[in-house]
Amino acid sequence: MGRVSATSLRFNLGQATGWHFGAYPTVSGQAVTVDRALQHATAWACIRLLAQTVATLPLVLYRRGGDGAPAPATSHPLFDILGSQPNADFSDVELWEGVMVHLLTRGNAFLEIERRGDGGVMALTLLHPDLVQVLRDNLGVRHYAYSDPYGPRAGFRRISAEEMLHVRGFGPGGDLGLSPIAFARQSLGIGLAAEESAARIFGTGGTPSGFLGWSKGEEPPTKEQWNQMYDRYFGPDNLNKRPGNMVLLPAGMTFQPIGFSPEDAQMLQSRAFSVEDICRWFDVPPFMVGHTAKSTSFGTGLEQQNLAFLIYKLRPYLRRITAAIRQQLLLPEERSTLFADFNTEDLLQTDSKSRADYYNRMTGGPVMALNEARRKLGLPPLDGGDTVRVQMQDVPIGAPAEEPGAAALENDGEQG
């Protein structure tokens, strides 16, 4: 193994390594880590929405036929690894959900490839990105250093680029994608601080702060007496023990509260802005995480909204994953005929009336056979339903239907 470049060990905002072992400070005073960010409802909802949506889309390995039409490559070992059982411990949904969570928090997802003797893939194992470093030797060859915490291989070990499926998130094109949590730490810190402040107010029963004073004509207490009275009547150990946080002030003492409205106490506007701000970082429409205060520009129907969500929000992640699969999991001689793709048809399903109209048009024209539509609807095939048919027009009522191609065969016979 060549000498490792020392510069590759430096950490920065674009590097996932080391993130778990520390926190980035913010101006708000909140130390933001991945676990801390996930305690914000909006960050949790955005990450969960994107991760679960991608994970539940079927990932299928296709093979191009001689006519160029793709068909599921069910006989290929990678078909089940991608879409059913990637390893002995995880299902495909759990694996790709974990990949998305790592991309959305740390900007990188690492899966160790276990290969057979012929170079084919036998299993995929998701690695925690905080335990992985991307390194290059003095020849510029990339490899990975993994701190394995489990099993007989526990310890620091080297993984070659050929043995690692590395999916990078958004970034400038380097060895690592950028960490969304690290770059969004100020926005997340503001949101966490607002939630914490609101929680403190509710924790005191909404009791406002204020000033303690002394009536005119009364002899004011000494500083020591002030401190004793404050601890006795308003100290945290005593105030919350009183019903309704009510206290009986001694003679001569007055309390002037600092007034604020219930809306100010809950910080509704700042917390609502925090929802929209965090949604911008994760590129999720606010209405999709339950924030419906404003109208959406994603269209008026569910189909249009899902289509926009697929094109502008999900497609970049889907393409990153399938591109990494092509580069790292397929053998060079397989890449011209095999490809992996997510099936997004379920995401674009419309209401029953629109679906019926769609399949009626597709099967009525020379596009889709009847049994193709029935398979998509989960219905059994019909005899003769595998033939693509076309509707006939300007035919007299009662005239017998002519099989497609019959006229052409008749003309060929006359010419012969």
N, C-alpha and C positions, 0 to 999 in steps of 0.2 A: 504494500500500500504506500502510495506516495506521501510526501510531507503535507500536512494539513495547513492551509493558510490561516494565519492567526486572525486576520480580519473577519473570517467567517464566524468567529465566536462572539462578535459584538452583538448586543441586543439593540433593537430600535423599535419604533412603533409599528413597523411593517413586519416584525418578526414575532411569530407565535411563541417561540421557545422562551421559557422562563416566566411567562405570563402568570402561571398558576402560583408561583412562589412569591409574588409581590402584587402591589396595587399601584395604579397611577393616581397621583394626587390631583385634585381639581380645585378651582377657585372657590367653589361652594363649600369646601371643607370635607366633602364626601370622598372617601377613598374607593374608587371604582374597580372592582374585579369582575370576572365573568359571573361568578356566583352572586355577587352583590347586584349586578345589573339585572339578572334574572328575577330579582325580588321586585323589580318595577313591573307593574301589571302590563304596561304597554309593550315593553321589551319582551316580556314572556309571551304575550299574545302574538306579536309579530314573528318571533322565532318559531313558536309552535305552529302557527298557520303555514308558514313556508315549508318547514320541515315535514310536517304531517302530510301536506298536500303532495309534495314531491315523492315522499316515501310510499304513498298509497297509489301512485300511478304505476301501472305494470311496466316493468323494464324488460323488453323482449329482444332477443338476438335473432336477427333476420339473415336469410341467405337469398341473394339475387339469383333468379333462375335464368335460363337461356334467353327468355324473352325480356329480361330486365325486371320482371315483377318480383317483389320480395315475398318470401314466405317464412314463417317461423322455423328456425333451425333447431328443431326439437331433438335431433340426434347428436348435436354438438354438446360436449360436457359443460361448456360455458353457459348454455341456455338455462340450466337449473341453478347454477351458481349465481347468476345475475338476478334471476326472477323467482327463486324459491328458497334455496338453502345455500348461502355463501360459505358457511362453516358449521361445525357441530353445535355451536352455542347460540347462533343468531338466525332469525328469519330474515328474508330480504327486506321486509318493512323496517325492522329494527336497525339493520345495517345502514340503509340509505337515509333513515331518519337521523342516525348518529352522524353520518357524513354531512348532512345539511346543518345540523346544530354546530358542528365544528367550523363549517364554512361561515356561518352567520355570526359566530362569536370570535373565532380566532383567525378566520380568513384562510385556513388550510385544513385539508383532511388527508390523513395518511392511512393507507391500507396495505398491510404486508401481503405479498403474493406468495402462496405456496404452490410450487410447480411440480409436475410429474417429470419423469425421466426424459420424455420427448419434448419438454419445454411448455407443454400445455398447462393451463391453470387448474389447480386442484381445490384451492380454498382461498378465501379473502378474509383477513383479520383486521378489524379496525383498531388503530393505535391511538392513544391519547396524544394530541399534538403538543402538549406541554412537555412530553418526554422525548420528543424528536427534535433533532437538530439537522439542518441541511448544511453539508460541508462540501468543499471542493479541494482536491489535492493539487499539487503544483503543476499538474498537466491540465487542470481545469475540468477533470472528470467529477461529476456530481455523485455523492453518496450520502447516506443518512446514518446518523448515530442515534441509537435508541437505548434508553435506560429501561430495560425490561424488568418489571417488578415481580413477575410471576414465573413459576415452574422451574424446570431444570436449566433453562437458558437465562435465568435471572442475572441481571448485571448489565453492564454497558457493552453493547455489541454493534457491529457495523452491518448495515443493510445496503446492498448495491442498488443502483437506480433501476436495474432490471427486475428487482424483487420488491419494488415499491410502487403502488398505485397512488400517485400524489395528485390530488385535485386542488388547484389553486383558485382562490377567490379573486375578486376585483383587485387589480394592482397595476404597477407600471411595467410588468413583464419580467421581473426578476425571478429569483429562485423561490420567493415566497409571496403569497397574497397578503393583502393588508388586513389587519384586524379591525373589524367594524367597532367592536367594543372599545378598543384603545383610542380610535379616532373620534368616537362619539362620547368620550368620557365626560366632557363638559356638559353636554346636553343631558346625559344620564345623571350626572351629579346634581344638576338643577332639579330634575324631576324627583330624585331621591330625597333631596333636601326639602322640597315642598311637601312631599308625603310625610316626612319625619316631623316637620313643623306642625302640620295639620294634626298629626297623631298626638303630639304633645298637648295641643289645645284641648282635644277631646279627652285626653288622659286626665286633665284637671277639671273635667265637667264643663268646659267652656268658660271658666272663670277668667275674666280679664285681669291684666296686670294694672298697676296704678302706683300712686304716691301715698305715703303715710305722712300725716301732718299733726300739728298740735294746736289746739284752740287758743285764741288770744286770751290773755289774762291768767292762763294756767302756767305753772312753772314747768318748763320742758325737762324731760329726763336727760340724764347724762348719756354719753355714747355707749357705755357698758350696759345701761338700762335699756337703751334702744335695741341693742343686739339681743339681749335676753328676751325682750318682748317679741321681737321679730321671730326668733327661733320658736318661741312658745306658741305664737298664734299663726304664723305663716310658714314655718319651716316644713320641708317636705315630709318629715317624719310625723308631723302632727296634723297638717292641713287636710290630707286625704283621709284621715280617720274620722273627721267630723261629717255628720250627715249634711249633704248638699254643700260641703265646704264652707259652712257658715261659722263665723267666730264672733265672740262678744268682745268688743274693744274696751279697754280700760277708759276711765273718765278722762276726757281731754284729748284723746287720740281720734283723729279723723282719717278717712280713707277716700282718696279721689281716684276713681278708676279711669283708665285710658280707654275710651269707648271705641268700638269697632262693630261693624255690621256682621250678621251671620255669614254673609257672602265673603266678607274679608277674612273671617275666621277660617273658613274652609278653603280660602285661596282658589276659588273656582276658576277664575280666568287664567291664572298662572299654571294651574294643573291641567286645564284644557289645552293651553298652548304647548305644554310639555308633551301631551299625547301626540299632537300633530308633528312636533319637532322630532320626536323619536321615530315616528312613522316615516318621516323623510329619510332618516338614516338607513332604515331597513327597506325603503322603497315599497311600502305597503300602504294602500289607500286606507285612511282612518276609518271609513265605514266598515271595513272588513274586520276590524278588531273592536267593533261595538261603539265607535265614536261617531254618532249620527247628528252632531250639532249643525253640520253644514251639508249642502248638497254635493253630489259627486258628479264629476265630468266623465265617468266611466260608462256612460250610456244609461238608458232607462230600463231596459230589461235585463233579467238575470243572464241570458245568453250573451248579450253584449258586454256585460260586466265581467263575466268569466273569460270571454275572449280577450278583452283588454288585459286582464290579470295574467293570462297565459302568455300573451305576446310580450308585454313590457316588463313583467315581474318574474315569471317563472322560466321563460325560455333561456335567459342567460345561464341560469344554474343547470338546466337540463343539457344544454350544449356543452358546458364545461365538463360535466360528468361523462357524457357519451364520447367526447373528444379524448378524454383521458383513457377511457376504456379502449378505444381504437388504438391509441398509441402504445399502451402498456400491456394490454391483455391479449390482443390479437397478434398472431404471428405475421410477419411481413407478407407471406404468401397468401394469407387469409383476408387481408384488408381490401382486396378488390371485389370479393364476393360476400363477405360478412360485415354486418354493422349492427350496433345496438341502438335502440331508440325507445323513448317513453311513449306509451299509448295514451294519448290525451283525449280520446273520444268520450270517456265517461265524464271528464271535466266540462265538456261542451254539450252535454245532454240538455235538451230543451223540454218543454211540456209535451204531453202525449199528442196533442193535436198537431203541433209543429213537426214532431218526429214522424207521425203518420204521413204528413204531406211530403216530407223530405224523402222517405223511402218509396212513396208512391211515384214520385218524380224520377228517382234513381232507377227503379225497376221498370218504369214505363218507357224509359229511353234506353239506348244501347250502352248503358254504363254498368249496371249491377244486375246480377242474376237474382232470382227470387230467393234462392236458398242462402245467398250471401247476406241478404237483409234479415232473413229468419235467424241465422246464426248470431248476428249482432243483437237480436232481440231475445236470444235464449230460447228459440223455438226449434222443434225438430224439422229436418228437411222434408221436402215433398218430392214425389216422383216427378221427374222432368223439370225440376226447379233449378237445375244447374245451367240451363241454357239462357243466354242473354237474349231478350226479345225486344222488339220495337213496336210501338203502337202504329196502327194503320189508319189513315184518314181518307176521306172522300170515297168510301166504299159503300155501295148500296146496302140498305138494311136487308138482312136476310141472306146476303151473299156469304158463301163459306169462307172462313179465314184461310189465307194462303200462308204456308210455312215460309219463313224467311229463306231466300235463296232459291225458291222454286222457280220463279220467273227466269232467273239467270240460268238455271239448269235447262229449262225448256228452250231458251234461246240458243244455248250451246248445242242442243240436240238438233235444232233446225239448221244451224250453220254447218253441222257435221253432215 
